Amino acid sequence: MDADFLADLKRYPPRAFLREQSIWAMWVYRFGRRILKRKPGLVRSLGLTIYWFLFRGVETLTGIGIDINAVIGPGLRIYHFGNIFVHRRAVIGANCTLRQGVTIGSVGDEGPAPRIGNNVEFGAYAQALGNITIGDGAKVGAMSLVMSSIPANHTAVGVPARIIFRRTEAAS
């Protein structure tokens, strides 16, 4: 196991593999990232083939699609699995939280994807799309559509999302 996956596990309850289907998706994603780091060759090719079957199986069972090329920091926590998709160009920082229905993606097929800071929380069915940055400690409300950047420690809600609250150091 790698350090990033161990950090993921710390944010889950005990016996997570029996209680939380979302950890299956995280394990497959981290497995795929370890395989990508190997030198090209037979072992890497075989590993990627195994990854692909695991990915499709877990995606079908859980409704979570995290592309192997997305860059995700340690400690990602997914609550309430289902309909969660992370674009291959997305960058997600450490200790972020996603709830059911979250999409982090591009506006077009090959467009840029969001860059998410550390300790960011997404409410249920929130969408972050396009070439945007969501700063450290930000919160995105449930069912919000974020298409412009959110500064650190701000909360955004609505369609389109607008900033409604800024946390100060004392309020954190």
NORWO-V653670 format. One record per residue. RES is the residue in one letter. PSI is psi as a letter, one per 40 degrees, with the letter a starting at -180 (NA if undefined). Layout:
# NORWO-V653670
res: [RES RES]
psi: [PSI PSI]
This chain:
# NORWO-V653670
res: [M D A D F L A D L K R Y P P R A F L R E Q S I W A M W V Y R F G R R I L K R K P G L V R S L G L T I Y W F L F R G V E T L T G I G I D I N A V I G P G L R I Y H F G N I F V H R R A V I G A N C T L R Q G V T I G S V G D E G P A P R I G N N V E F G A Y A Q A L G N I T I G D G A K V G A M S L V M S S I P A N H T A V G V P A R I I F R R T E A A S]
psi: [i i d d d d d d d d e i i i f d d e d h d d d d d d d d d d d d d d d d e i i i a d d d d d d d d d d d d d d d d d d d d d f h h h i d e i h h i i f h h h i g i h f h h h i d e i h h a i f i h h i i e h h h a i d i d e i i i i h h a i f h h h i h f i h h i a g i h h i h e i h h i h f i h h e i i h i i f i h i i i h i i i h e i h h i d d e NA]
